[in-house]
């Protein structure tokens, strides 16, 4: 006698479909978590002393409990933002599956890893003086040190990180067009935003939010599509 489900094509196929439908849900949730955590951490980092602040203003911010709390919340949110983004990438690859092109798959994954690496490096650079003051009883950074660490963080994020994100968006949009994983208009929006990030030569703070906004858009579309597909899933026989 055959075991239940063996020899019958329907249950295995339903289980396979169920696994495929879980991927868009996981990608959508992970993408929204990343977009939220990334945006909040950037807002908190931007609340550090402004460029051109005097030594007294910088020292006051670093020695205040409130200022340090704001900085550390941003620091500790950043790793979870990176983890959520990697989870988003993994679930998107799971959704594409065997249909993905090896060349695009390599650039897709490499761009994602490079972006997370640059994000972590930028967060480490901008938070290093804060950690030194908090945990090593170091004096507040001088204006020169403050400007240097901020410049390093901005270079890692705006010059390298955003370009890795742009490459990721271009490849993701290309894969979406070739596989039909996303509506064409979402892919075209991805191309447009990626070109802006790729060729931008300024440190405009608002531009950094373009990438999480696109990831949030992709996530919402994925969740809506998963909901629609789940509604067409035939009921399993008891």
N, C-alpha and C positions, 0 to 999 in steps of 0.2 A: 504493500500500500504506500502510496506517495504521501510525503509529509504535507501538511496544510500549506497551500501556496505554491508547492512544487508542481510543475506541469500545468499550472494555470497562469496565463500571461497577465491577467488583470491586476492581481495584488502587487506583484513586483513593479509593474509599470506605475501604479498609483504611488508606491513608495518612492520611486524615482522622481515622479512629478512633485511629490511632497518635498523632497530634498531640494529640488530646483527652485521651488517657490519660497523656501525658507531663506535662500541666499539674498533675494532683493530686500526682504524685511531686515535681515541682519545688516546689509550694506546701508540701507536707509537710516536705520537707528544709529549705526556707528558714524555715518557721515554727519548726522545732525549733532551728535555728541562732540565730534571733532570741531565742527564749525562753532558751536557754543563755547567750548573750553578755550579754543584758540582765540576767539574774539575777546572773551573776558580777560584772558591773560595779557593780550596786547593792550587793552584799555588800561589795565593796572600798571603795566610797564610804562605807559605813556604818562602816568601821573608822577613820575620822578621829576626832580628839579629840571627846569627848562634850560635850554642852551643859553649861555651867557650869565648864568647864576653866579653870584659871588661866593667866596669861600664860606662866609657865614651862613648863607642860605642853604648851601649844600650840606654843611655840618648840621644845621638845624633839622633838615629832613632825615638824615641818616641817624641822628640821635633820638628822634622822636619815636615812641613805641608805635604810634599810628602809622607813620611812614614806613617803618620796617615791616609792620604787619601787612600793609598793602603790597609791598615788594615781595614778601615771601609767599603770599597767596598766589601772585602771578607766577612765581618760580615753580611752585609745586603743582600748579594747574598744567603747566607746559608739558611735563612728561606724559600726563594722562591724555592730553590732546594728541601727542604723537602716537601713543598706543591706539587710540581710537581711530586715527587716520590709517595706521597699518592694518587694523581690523577691517576698515572700510575697503582697503585695497585687496585684502585677502578674499573678502566675500564677493567683490566684483569679479575677481579672477575665477572664483568658483562658479559664478553665474555664466561667464563666457565659456569656460571649460575647454573642450577640445577644439572649439572653433577659432581660438586665438592664434594669430600668426606668431611664430617664434621670435622673429625680429622685433615686432611691436611689443610682444610680451616682455622681452628683456629690457627695452627702453622704458616701458610702463613701470616695471618693478624697480628699475634703477633710479628713475626720476623720483619715485615715491620715497625710496630709502635716502637719497641725497637730500630731499627736502626736509625730512625728519632730522637728519644729521645736522643740517644747517640751522634748523629751528632750535635744536638742543644747544648747539654751539653759541648761538646768539643769546639764548636765555642764560647760559653759563657766564658769558662775558658781561652782560649787563647786571647780573646778580653777584658777581665775584666781590666787589667792594662791600656790598651789603652783608654777605656771609662773613667777610673778614672783620667787619665792625661788630657783628652780632656774636660770632663764635670764637674769635681770636683776640678780642679786645683791641683791635687795631683802631687808629684814629680815623676819622672820616676822610675820604679821599680829597685831595686838593683839586682845584678846578681843572688842572692839566690832566690828572689821572682820570677824573670823571669824564672829561671830553674824550679821552683816548678809549676808555672802555665802552662808552656809548657809540663812538665811531666804529669800533670793532664789531659790536653787536649789530649795528645798522648795516655794515658792509656784509656780514654773514647772511643776514636776513634779506635785505633789499637787493643786493647784487647777486648773490649766489643762490639763496633759498628760493626767491621768487622766480628765478630763471629755471631752476629745477622744477618748480611747480608748473611753470608754463609748458615745459617739455611734457610733463605728466598730463596736462590738460590737452595738449595737441594729440598725443598718442591715444588718450582715452576717447577723445572725440572721433579720431580716425577709426578706432576699433568699434565704437558705437555705430558709425555710419556703415561699416562693412558687415556687422553682425545684426544690426537692427535692435541692439540692446537698449537704445534710448531713442526718443523722437529726434528727427533730423534737426529741428530748431534748437534743441538743447545742445547738440553737437556744434552747431554754428555759433551759438553763444560762447561755447568753450573755446573755439578757434579765435573769436574776436577778443575775448578777455586775455587769452594766452599771448596774443600778439602785443597787447598793451603791456603786459608784464615782461615780455621778452625784450622789448626795445625801450622800456622806460629807463631814463638815466637820472631820475630825481629820487629824493628821499621823502616824497609826499607820504605822510603817515597813513592817509585814508586808503592808499592803493593796496596796502597789505591785506585789507579786508575783502578784496575782490576774489581771492582764491577761496576762502571759506564760504563766501556767498555762492560761488558756483558749485562747490561741493554740497551745500545745503539744497540748492536747486536740484541737482542730480538725485540727492537722497529723497526729496519729496516726490519726484517723478517715479523713482524706484518703488517707494511705498505705495503710491497710487496704482502703479501697474501691478504690483504684487497683490494688492487688494482685489483688483479686477480679475486677475488670473485665478485667485483663490475662489472667487465666486463662481467660476466656470469649472471648478474641479468636481468631477462626479463623485457622488457619495459612495463610500466603500460598503460592500455587502457585509453584514454581520456574520 
